[in-house]
Amino acid sequence: MLKAKHHCLIYPFFRRYTLLLMKRNFHSVNVIRTNFSRNENLPVLMIANHISWWDGFWAMYLNLKVFHKKFYFMMLEDQLLKFRFFQWTGGFSIKKKSREMIESLQYAAKILDNPDNLLLIFPEGKLQSLYNPLHVFEKGIERIVEGHKNNFQLVFVANFIDYLSHKKPDLYMYVSEYQGNVFSHSKLQEAYNVFYGNCLDIQKSKTE
């Protein structure tokens, strides 16, 4: 597997570049917190919907503005090989249906041993439409959280864009902490879908 590296020049550039991209490409960026307060003493596992090329930049922006942690994220190995730049900004690889997959999941779990870290994952394992209300998680999420339980902060994120009357889109980032005490694949999937549905209802009501 390809492990994450935080290059002394590339990683700070990536952080600044993220802020620049957000400023140039969005009319506004709105962070909406529900049942969430930051715990700076715990590592963060961020679960987000995977809808676009922008997803990693949105998560980095949220990290810079809210969490202030060292940023890690999981990428499919073939994609990370195409875009090796991301390995120097906290990206590490996973190769599905291979022996290396277990190593990647164990590596991801180890990241959560450090309270200074934030780990972003997309548990669906693939891009899908923003308009799909049902999110089906792959089972690797359970191996990552196994053994950690309450020793990290598990955060759900749902990202939506709307244009309404603006030339550039408005970005809405909903953030909520998982309130359950069961960390099975099925329970996390169920809880995330409830969270996403509630966010979507709020988003659909927006008018100008």
C-alpha positions in Angstrom: 0.0 0.0 0.0 1.0 3.6 -0.4 1.2 5.4 3.0 0.4 9.0 3.6 3.3 11.5 3.7 2.9 15.2 4.8 5.5 17.0 2.7 7.0 20.1 4.4 6.2 22.2 1.4 3.4 20.4 -0.5 1.1 19.9 2.5 1.1 23.6 3.6 0.6 24.6 -0.1 -2.4 22.2 -0.3 -3.9 23.9 2.7 -3.5 27.4 1.2 -4.6 26.2 -2.2 -7.8 24.7 -0.7 -8.7 28.1 0.8 -8.0 29.8 -2.5 -10.1 27.3 -4.5 -13.0 27.7 -2.2 -12.9 31.5 -2.3 -12.8 31.6 -6.1 -15.3 28.9 -6.9 -18.2 29.3 -4.4 -20.5 32.2 -3.7 -20.6 31.2 -0.1 -19.5 28.3 2.2 -21.9 27.5 5.0 -21.1 25.2 7.9 -24.2 24.0 9.7 -23.6 22.2 13.0 -26.2 19.9 14.5 -25.5 18.0 17.7 -21.9 18.8 17.4 -19.2 20.4 19.5 -15.5 20.0 18.8 -13.4 18.0 21.2 -9.8 19.0 20.6 -8.5 16.2 22.8 -9.8 13.4 20.5 -8.9 12.3 17.0 -11.6 12.7 14.4 -13.1 10.1 12.0 -15.0 12.0 9.4 -17.6 10.2 7.3 -18.9 12.1 4.2 -20.9 11.7 1.1 -18.8 11.1 -2.0 -20.3 13.1 -4.9 -17.6 15.0 -6.7 -14.0 15.9 -7.4 -14.4 18.6 -4.8 -15.0 16.2 -1.8 -11.4 16.2 -0.5 -11.1 19.9 -0.8 -14.3 20.4 1.1 -13.2 18.2 3.9 -9.8 20.0 4.1 -11.6 23.3 4.3 -13.8 22.0 7.1 -10.7 20.7 8.9 -9.0 24.1 8.6 -12.0 26.0 9.8 -13.4 23.7 12.5 -11.1 20.8 13.6 -7.5 22.0 13.1 -6.1 18.5 12.9 -3.5 16.7 10.7 -5.4 15.6 7.7 -5.5 12.1 6.3 -7.7 10.5 3.7 -8.2 7.1 2.0 -8.1 6.8 -1.8 -8.4 3.9 -4.2 -4.9 2.8 -5.1 -5.4 3.3 -8.9 -6.5 6.8 -8.3 -3.7 7.6 -5.9 -1.2 6.3 -8.5 -2.6 8.7 -11.0 -2.5 11.6 -8.7 0.6 10.9 -6.6 0.5 14.6 -5.4 -2.2 13.6 -2.9 0.1 11.1 -1.1 2.1 14.2 0.0 -1.0 15.8 1.4 -2.2 13.0 3.7 -3.6 10.5 1.1 -3.0 6.7 1.5 -4.2 3.9 -0.7 -6.6 1.0 -0.4 -6.9 -1.8 -3.0 -10.2 -3.6 -2.8 -10.3 -7.4 -2.8 -6.6 -7.8 -2.2 -4.3 -8.8 0.7 -3.3 -5.2 1.0 -6.8 -4.1 1.9 -6.5 -5.4 5.5 -3.2 -3.5 5.8 -4.8 -0.3 4.6 -7.7 -0.7 7.1 -5.3 -1.4 10.0 -3.3 1.7 8.9 -6.4 3.8 8.9 -7.3 2.6 12.4 -3.8 3.4 13.7 -4.2 7.0 12.5 -7.0 7.4 15.1 -4.5 6.5 17.9 -3.2 10.1 17.7 -5.5 12.9 19.0 -3.9 15.4 16.6 -5.2 13.5 13.5 -8.4 13.6 11.4 -9.2 10.8 9.0 -11.6 11.3 6.2 -13.3 8.2 4.6 -16.0 7.7 2.1 -17.5 4.4 3.3 -19.6 3.9 0.1 -16.3 3.4 -1.7 -17.4 5.1 -4.9 -18.8 8.3 -6.3 -22.5 8.6 -6.6 -25.1 11.3 -7.4 -25.9 14.0 -5.0 -29.5 13.2 -5.5 -29.3 9.6 -4.3 -30.8 9.6 -0.8 -29.6 6.1 0.1 -26.0 5.5 1.2 -24.8 1.9 1.3 -21.6 1.5 3.3 -18.9 -1.1 2.6 -18.0 -3.2 5.6 -14.4 -1.9 6.0 -15.7 0.9 8.1 -16.3 -1.6 10.9 -12.7 -2.8 11.0 -11.5 0.8 11.2 -13.5 1.7 14.3 -13.0 -1.7 15.9 -11.2 -1.4 19.2 -11.5 2.4 19.4 -15.1 3.1 20.1 -15.4 6.2 22.4 -11.7 7.1 22.0 -12.3 9.2 19.0 -14.9 11.6 17.7 -17.1 10.2 14.9 -18.4 13.0 12.7 -21.0 12.7 9.9 -20.7 15.3 7.1 -23.2 15.9 4.3 -22.3 18.3 1.5 -24.8 20.0 -0.8 -24.6 22.7 -3.4 -27.3 25.1 -4.6 -27.2 28.0 -7.1 -30.6 29.7 -6.7 -30.0 33.3 -7.9 -26.2 33.2 -8.0 -23.7 32.6 -10.8 -21.5 30.6 -8.4 -22.9 27.8 -6.2 -23.4 28.1 -2.5 -21.9 25.2 -0.6 -23.7 23.8 2.5 -21.7 21.5 4.8 -23.8 19.8 7.5 -21.8 18.4 10.5 -23.1 16.2 13.2 -21.5 13.9 15.8 -22.7 10.3 15.9 -24.6 9.9 19.1 -24.9 6.1 19.2 -22.8 3.6 21.2 -22.9 0.8 18.6 -20.3 1.0 15.9 -21.3 -1.9 13.6 -21.4 -1.4 9.8 -25.2 -1.6 9.8 -25.8 0.9 12.7 -23.4 3.4 11.2 -25.1 3.1 7.8 -28.5 3.5 9.3 -27.5 6.5 11.4 -25.8 8.3 8.5 -28.9 7.8 6.2 -31.1 9.3 8.9 -28.7 12.2 9.3 -28.5 12.7 5.5 -32.2 12.6 5.1 -32.7 15.3 7.7 -30.1 17.5 6.0 -31.7 17.0 2.6 -35.1 18.0 4.0 -33.6 21.2 5.3 -31.8 21.8 2.0 -34.9 21.3 -0.1 -36.7 24.1 1.8 -34.2 26.8 0.8 -35.7 29.6 -1.3 -34.8 33.2 -2.3 
